[in-house]
Amino acid sequence: MSGWLADPRALEALESVGIFLGSYLAAKVVSLAFARVLVRAAARTRSTVDDRVVAALGRPITYALVLVGAWLALHHLPLRPRWTAWLEHLLFVVGVLLATLALIRAWAILMGWYVTESRHAARDGLAREFGPLFGKLGVIFIVTVAVIATLTHFGVNVASLVVSLGVGSLAIGLAAQDTLSNMFAGFTLMADRPFRVGDRIRLASGDTGDVLEIGMRATLIQTLDDTILVVPNSVLVKERVVNLSRPSRSLTTRLEVGVAYGSDLPLVRRVLAEAALSSEHTDGDRAPVVLVTRFADFFVNVMLIFWVRDYAQQGLALSQVHEEIDRRFRASGIEIPFPVRRMILEPGVAAPEQAQGA
């Protein structure tokens, strides 16, 4: 036994084992201290994000200390330089992987808090729109840094690799012009914010619906028929889009009706205004406007303009106002004329009925 202990290589192996066990015990002690001190400190704050971040980082910190102990123990092992270098590379890759996973998890927790609990989320929904984008960009950044660090550790020239990727990305960009156009258009929509999630919009094609999600490639719109309309972002940037929810949910509504010639126009205007205010969906604080717009072939065209409190109730308001106009016109003796065609026959030309009888 004494002869075995006298071997320098055996002593180096024992030192390595002791260093590794010591690092493991130190990691356990630090983990306990981390759990008792930082967790209690985070519990005193109002926000819950720090509690979740501390809980998520506790185990990765323990693993990191164990890796440090393993790296120190490795240099006391009687191994060949080639094996030592290979194990160093392995420990470095494992360490980078652990750090990357820990950062991604912490970033996901921060983004979850930003979207659901931050003041931006409670104020105007900005966080809900930008949160998914920031989350994806953050993960891409963390993974990119981890890959660059790993390649640099193995002696890869990152600068030349970036140049090569730049040339390749140019070819990919030319082949995916539509996809990139939609992605940049999505960034434009998120920055300019012509509409937000939950707004009702009308497209140039006439489709109307509520915005469900503004994605990086397309925007999802729930139409009035309860179907999902997927619109590329580039289309929304180029074409005209009417936001029915801004600046308020009230909506100007127009209704045209034709009355017979000879009708009492002041009476017609009064009846139309009263009919517009009869609906509970109409904004009673804004007086309706009645205009005589034109003299048509068979009737006098009159336009009624009134305001609906909520654009979602425009259909009900129009139906109620139409029914009330019909009832009040009948009661007031106001006639909505039917088209009448008068035929004048020249002398010597038989009427159609006589020609058929002959």
C-alpha angles and dihedrals in degrees: 000000000000089000091054091050090049090063108101092213091056091051091051090051091050090049090051092051091048093049092049093048090046091052090049092052090045090052090053092049092048090047091054092046089047091052095047102040107031097035091052091046091051091048090061093063124085096233121078096207094086091051091054094045092051091048091049095049098045097084096041090054090053091050091048092056090049089052091051089052091048091051092051091046091050092062091056095052117103094239134138115266091245092056091044091052092048092051090047090055090049093051090048093052091047090049093050090048092051092047091048094050092046093050092046091051092048091047091051090052092049092049091048090053092045092053098044110023110023123103090249090058092051095043111052110340093256092131093053091056098043098033098083091046093049090046093055094044091050093052091048091050093049093048091046092052091048092051092047091049091050094048092047090051090055092049099254114154100240094186094060090043090054090052091051091048089049092057091046092047089054090058091045090048092054091050094047102041094136093050093048091045090055092047094052089044088054090054089050092052091049092048100043094034099202085170137007137214107288096027120125113232137180118217127214088254090061096252113140128195150123121281110245102174139357105213132183092257107021143008121236116221125186106216126213087259090062093250127128116245115199110204122183111240092233089062092053091050096049102039132059116272123189115210107209093184097061134116087001139342092253113105133204110235127195127200126182126202133173123222129192122266110265094036119140098257096194088053090048091052092049093048092049093050092049091047091053092053093049093079118088089218093061120098102246093191091070117063116230119246122224120194133181100224108177149342108248129191096269106012148022109255116226125185123209117201120190138152128246117211094223127022089220089066097049094105093052091045093051092049093051093046092049091052092047092049091053092049095047094045090054091048093048096043094243110154127216100204128223120225110270124196119200120201121205114196122207118231113276095022115114121229116252091252093052092047091054091048092052 
